[in-house]
């Protein structure tokens, strides 16, 4: 195997990955920051995240704290909405759950693999807190434990996701208005 050769002032092309969830303050943020933290600084991947219903808000402390314990601080993250313009800038969109994949298909005509599909070869969603625990407000300890388990799952799955990315080449075609 010979290394790829680039021009003197031409860096290797980075593949851009966009993780999509609902509000862009939990699952997609955890995936974006976990990939950044576990990637080599010279990585050929550029990662972002967005939400299908993102609105200006802070990343909840229940999400920040487990990530901070892993050495990454998402407190400055600003949620961004999933738009046609954003989609046209990325190579691969990864949906965190089935409703995100369906939204992307319906709104933009693109098929996005699920996070667990890319990482583990399993077509299973990563549920949001209210989906997994409909009455989560009644047991905040259980809610916190669920959020932390999701972050731990995403974190632990990143090496497998990175190893399998080449099997998911992405869309790389402009989305029509």
C-alpha positions as CSV (number, residue, x, y, z in Angstrom):
1,X,0.0,0.0,0.0
2,X,1.3,3.4,-1.0
3,X,0.2,6.5,0.8
4,X,-2.0,8.9,-1.1
5,X,0.0,11.8,-2.5
6,X,-1.4,15.3,-2.4
7,X,-0.2,18.5,-3.8
8,X,2.2,20.5,-1.6
9,X,-0.6,22.9,-0.4
10,X,-3.5,20.5,-0.9
11,X,-4.6,18.7,2.3
12,X,-6.4,15.4,2.1
13,X,-10.1,15.7,1.6
14,X,-12.1,15.4,4.9
15,X,-15.3,13.4,4.9
16,X,-17.9,15.4,6.7
17,X,-20.4,13.6,8.9
18,X,-23.6,15.1,10.3
19,X,-25.4,13.5,13.3
20,X,-29.1,14.3,13.5
21,X,-31.5,14.0,16.4
22,X,-34.5,16.1,17.6
23,X,-33.3,19.1,19.5
24,X,-29.5,18.9,18.9
25,X,-28.8,18.9,22.6
26,X,-28.5,15.3,23.6
27,X,-27.9,12.3,21.2
28,X,-26.4,14.1,18.2
29,X,-24.3,16.3,20.4
30,X,-23.0,13.3,22.3
31,X,-22.1,11.6,19.0
32,X,-20.4,14.7,17.5
33,X,-18.3,15.4,20.6
34,X,-17.5,11.7,21.1
35,X,-16.2,11.3,17.6
36,X,-14.1,14.5,17.9
37,X,-12.7,13.4,21.2
38,X,-11.8,10.0,20.0
39,X,-10.4,11.0,16.6
40,X,-6.8,11.7,15.8
41,X,-6.2,15.4,15.3
42,X,-5.1,14.6,11.7
43,X,-8.4,12.7,11.2
44,X,-9.9,12.7,7.8
45,X,-13.4,13.3,9.3
46,X,-15.1,16.6,10.1
47,X,-18.2,16.2,12.3
48,X,-21.2,18.3,13.1
49,X,-24.6,17.8,14.5
50,X,-28.1,19.2,13.9
51,X,-31.7,18.7,15.1
52,X,-34.9,18.4,13.2
53,X,-36.6,20.7,15.8
54,X,-33.5,22.5,17.1
55,X,-34.1,25.8,18.9
56,X,-31.8,28.1,20.8
57,X,-31.1,26.5,24.2
58,X,-28.2,25.2,26.3
59,X,-27.1,21.6,26.4
60,X,-28.8,20.3,29.6
61,X,-26.5,19.7,32.6
62,X,-27.6,16.1,32.7
63,X,-25.9,15.8,29.2
64,X,-23.0,18.1,29.9
65,X,-21.8,16.4,33.1
66,X,-21.2,12.9,31.7
67,X,-19.4,14.3,28.7
68,X,-17.3,16.6,30.9
69,X,-16.3,13.5,32.9
70,X,-15.1,12.0,29.6
71,X,-12.9,15.1,29.0
72,X,-15.2,17.0,26.7
73,X,-17.2,20.1,27.4
74,X,-20.2,20.7,25.2
75,X,-21.5,23.7,27.2
76,X,-20.7,26.2,24.4
77,X,-22.6,24.1,21.8
78,X,-25.2,26.1,20.0
79,X,-28.0,23.9,18.5
80,X,-28.5,24.1,14.8
81,X,-31.5,23.2,12.7
82,X,-31.3,20.6,10.0
83,X,-31.5,22.5,6.7
84,X,-31.1,21.8,3.0
85,X,-28.0,24.1,3.0
86,X,-26.4,22.1,5.9
87,X,-27.2,18.8,4.2
88,X,-25.6,20.0,1.0
89,X,-22.4,20.7,2.8
90,X,-21.9,17.2,4.3
91,X,-21.0,13.8,2.9
92,X,-22.8,11.5,5.3
93,X,-25.9,12.0,7.5
94,X,-26.3,9.7,10.4
95,X,-29.7,9.6,12.1
96,X,-29.9,8.8,15.8
97,X,-33.5,7.4,15.7
98,X,-36.1,6.2,13.3
99,X,-38.2,9.4,13.3
100,X,-35.0,11.3,12.3
101,X,-34.4,9.0,9.4
102,X,-38.0,9.3,8.3
103,X,-37.9,13.1,8.5
104,X,-34.7,13.2,6.4
105,X,-36.3,10.9,3.8
106,X,-39.6,12.8,3.8
107,X,-38.1,16.4,3.8
108,X,-35.0,15.9,1.7
109,X,-35.4,12.6,-0.2
110,X,-32.3,11.1,1.4
111,X,-31.8,7.8,3.2
112,X,-29.7,8.2,6.3
113,X,-28.4,5.2,8.2
114,X,-29.0,5.0,11.9
115,X,-26.1,5.5,14.4
116,X,-26.4,1.9,15.6
117,X,-26.6,0.6,12.0
118,X,-23.2,2.3,11.1
119,X,-21.5,1.4,14.4
120,X,-22.9,-2.0,15.2
121,X,-24.7,-3.3,12.1
122,X,-28.0,-3.2,13.9
123,X,-30.9,-1.2,12.7
124,X,-32.0,-0.1,16.1
125,X,-32.7,3.5,17.2
126,X,-31.2,5.4,20.2
127,X,-34.3,6.6,21.9
128,X,-34.8,10.0,23.4
129,X,-35.4,10.3,27.1
130,X,-39.2,10.8,26.7
131,X,-39.4,7.8,24.3
132,X,-37.6,5.5,26.7
133,X,-39.2,6.8,29.9
134,X,-42.5,8.5,29.1
135,X,-42.9,9.6,32.8
136,X,-39.2,10.5,33.3
137,X,-40.1,13.6,35.4
138,X,-41.4,11.3,38.1
139,X,-38.0,9.6,38.6
140,X,-35.2,12.0,37.9
141,X,-32.5,9.5,39.1
142,X,-33.8,7.0,36.5
143,X,-33.9,9.7,33.9
144,X,-30.3,10.7,34.7
145,X,-29.2,7.1,34.6
146,X,-30.8,6.7,31.2
147,X,-29.2,9.8,29.7
148,X,-25.8,8.6,31.0
149,X,-26.3,5.1,29.6
150,X,-27.0,6.6,26.2
151,X,-23.9,8.8,26.3
152,X,-21.9,5.7,27.5
153,X,-23.3,3.7,24.6
154,X,-22.5,6.4,22.0
155,X,-19.0,6.9,23.5
156,X,-18.2,3.1,23.5
157,X,-19.6,2.7,20.0
158,X,-17.5,5.4,18.3
159,X,-14.4,3.1,17.5
160,X,-16.7,0.7,15.8
161,X,-18.5,3.5,14.0
162,X,-15.2,4.9,12.7
163,X,-14.1,1.5,11.6
164,X,-17.3,0.9,9.6
165,X,-17.7,4.4,8.0
166,X,-16.3,3.4,4.7
167,X,-19.3,1.1,4.2
168,X,-21.5,4.1,4.2
169,X,-20.4,6.4,1.5
170,X,-23.1,9.1,2.0
171,X,-25.2,11.0,-0.5
172,X,-22.9,13.7,-1.9
173,X,-25.5,15.1,-4.2
174,X,-27.3,18.5,-3.8
175,X,-30.7,18.4,-2.4
176,X,-33.2,20.1,-4.6
177,X,-35.2,23.1,-3.3
